[in-house]
Amino acid sequence: HVQLVESGGGSVQAGGSLRLSCGASGLPSSPNCMAWFRQAPGKEREGVASIFSNGGSTYYADSVKGRFTISQDSTKNTVYLQMNALKPEDTARYYCAVDCYSAGRAVLSGRDPDDEWNFWGPGTQVTVS
């Protein structure tokens, strides 16, 4: 039984920082890739950042480049998202995704995320005012 649990969300003022964490348990093997998505009310789910275990390649949405950093602890099957210089438009529910089918930037903005990623967490709310 695979379980993903996100934490670290909350409310913060514009310009502030938050660090999200996502721990994965029950995986049959170490994931090849992990990512963060977000969805604001009335908007489609958006790929924020991804990281590949083999080589450590990372990809970011243009809207968060230079402000967000994705990292992972492969020994713990944990992925992090450090979010700095937060803006009100970053307000959304943030979801952790694990184990993708494609490669490169396509895992964030290619096909339907539910078709691309195997496992999803329940999400954690981030509110920036």
N, C-alpha and C positions, 0 to 999 in steps of 0.2 A: 504494500500500500504506500504509494508515493504521497508525501505531504510537503508542501511549501508554506513557510510562514514568514510573512513580512513584518518588519517593525521599524520604528524610527520616525513615523509620520507625526504630524502635529500642525499647530498653527504658529506662524512666524511673520514678522514684519518684513516688508520689502527690503532687500539688501542683506537679509539674514541668511543663515545656513542650516541645513539639516543633513543628517546621514541616515540613509535607509539601509536596512540589512534584510537579507532573505536567506534562510536556511532550508536546505532540502534534505529530506530523509526518505529512506525506503527506495532509493534509486537502484536499479539493477547494476549500474556501473557509473563511473564518474562521468558527468555530463560533458559533451564536447563544446557546448556553448550555453551561455546564460545571458539574460537581458532584462531590461526594465521597459515597460510600456506605461502609458498613462491615458486616462480618459476623463475629460471634463464633461459636465452635464451638457447634453445636447450636441456633443461633438463625437467624432469617431475616435476609436482607440489609436494612439500614436506611438510608434516606436521611439524610445528615448535614447537608449544606449545598449550595446551588446559587447560581449567579450568572448573570445574563443580560447579554450584551454590550451590547445596546441599552438604555441607561438605567442599567445597573449594579445593577438590583434584586437583592437577596439574600434567601434564605430559609434558615431553620435548623430542625432538629429541636428540640423543646422541651428535650430532654435536654442539649443543648450550647449553648443560647442564653446569651449573656453570657460564655462561656468560649472559644468557637471563632470564628474570623473567616476567611471565604473572600474571596479577592481574585484578580485575574487581571492578566496582562500580555498584552493582546490582540495586541501586535506580535509576541510570541513564541509565541502559542498556548499559554500556560502558565497553570495555575491553582495557587493555593497554599491551604493550610489551616493557619492558625496555631492551635495548640491549647494553651491555658493551663489552669492549675488542673486538671490531668488527674486522673482518678479510676480506680480499678481496673476499674470497669464500662465504661470507654472502651477496654479491651483488645479488640482485634479486628484483622482484616485490612482495611485501608482501600483502596478502589478509586476510581480517577478515572473519570468518565464524561463523554462529550463529545457534543454535538449531540442535542437533545431535540425531541420533537414537540409537547408541550403548552406551557402557560404557567403562570406563578405557582407556588404551593406544590404544585400537583398533580404537578409533575415529580419531587418527592421521595417522595410517599406515595400517588400515584394508582394507575395500573395497574401491572402487572408491570414492574419496571425494565428488563428485557430488551426489552420492547415499547416503552418510552418513550425509551430512550437508544440511539444508534446505535453508539457505540464505547466500549470498556472497556479499562482497563489491567489488568495481571496482579496488581496489588495490592502493598501494602507492610505489613508487620506492625508493629503498635504494641502494646507490652506495658507495662502500668502496675502496679506492685506497691507 
